């Protein structure tokens, strides 16, 4: 899914939540959740859409309708200890920083 497709789904009210996933190295990835499924965002070349920060995400999403928006951190310690796929994450709701009607 690209940014334009995400915007169309958001305008149609189909996006349950939007997650900004914090990765090692100061990289953030954007993921839309719809009907229990995750849809990562891709850039124009079909690669993962990388963001630099929460502020960068706010800039990119400034024209979007209001969405449930979360910052998600994986628990790296559990992964390092060899516990395999751990589904526990630290998920913090954040404000997109605008007061758009809709």
C-alpha positions in Angstrom: 0.0 0.0 0.0 1.3 3.4 -0.9 0.6 6.8 0.8 -2.2 7.7 -1.7 -3.9 4.4 -1.2 -3.7 4.9 2.6 -5.2 8.3 2.3 -8.1 6.9 0.2 -8.8 4.2 2.8 -8.5 6.7 5.6 -11.0 9.1 3.9 -13.4 6.1 3.5 -13.1 5.4 7.2 -11.6 1.9 6.6 -8.4 2.3 8.6 -8.7 1.0 12.2 -5.4 2.4 13.3 -2.1 3.6 12.0 1.1 2.4 13.7 4.5 4.1 13.5 6.9 1.2 14.3 10.3 2.2 15.8 13.1 0.1 14.5 16.8 -0.1 15.5 18.9 2.7 14.0 16.4 5.5 14.3 14.2 4.2 11.5 10.4 4.3 11.6 8.0 2.3 9.5 4.3 3.0 8.9 1.7 0.3 9.1 -2.0 0.6 8.6 -4.3 -1.9 10.4 -7.6 -2.7 8.7 -10.0 -5.5 9.7 -7.3 -7.1 11.9 -4.6 -7.2 9.1 -1.5 -5.2 8.9 -0.6 -3.3 5.7 2.9 -1.8 5.6 3.4 1.3 3.6 5.6 1.4 0.5 7.3 4.2 -1.2 7.2 5.0 -5.0 9.8 2.3 -5.7 7.9 -0.4 -3.8 10.4 -0.3 -0.9 9.4 0.1 2.7 8.4 3.7 3.5 11.0 4.9 6.0 10.4 7.9 8.3 12.9 9.7 10.5 10.8 10.5 13.5 7.3 11.1 14.9 7.5 14.7 13.6 8.3 13.4 10.2 5.3 11.2 10.3 3.1 14.1 11.4 4.4 16.1 8.4 3.7 13.3 5.9 0.2 12.7 7.4 -0.8 16.3 7.9 -3.6 16.2 5.2 -5.1 12.9 6.4 -8.3 12.7 8.3 -8.0 12.1 12.1 -6.8 8.5 12.8 -6.0 6.4 15.8 -2.2 6.7 15.7 0.3 4.8 17.8 4.0 4.7 18.3 5.1 1.0 18.6 8.3 -0.3 20.0 9.2 -3.9 19.9 10.7 -5.5 23.0 14.2 -6.1 21.6 15.4 -7.7 24.9 13.0 -10.6 24.4 14.2 -11.1 20.8 17.8 -11.1 21.9 17.2 -13.7 24.6 16.0 -16.2 21.9 12.4 -16.2 22.7 11.5 -16.2 19.0 8.5 -14.3 17.7 7.3 -12.3 20.6 4.0 -10.5 20.0 4.4 -8.1 22.9 5.1 -4.5 22.0 5.0 -1.2 23.7 2.2 0.7 22.0 1.7 4.3 22.9 -1.2 6.4 21.4 0.1 9.7 20.0 -1.6 12.7 18.6 -1.0 13.6 15.0 -0.7 17.2 16.1 -3.5 18.7 14.1 -7.1 19.4 14.6 -8.6 18.6 11.3 -12.4 18.1 11.2 -13.8 14.8 10.0 
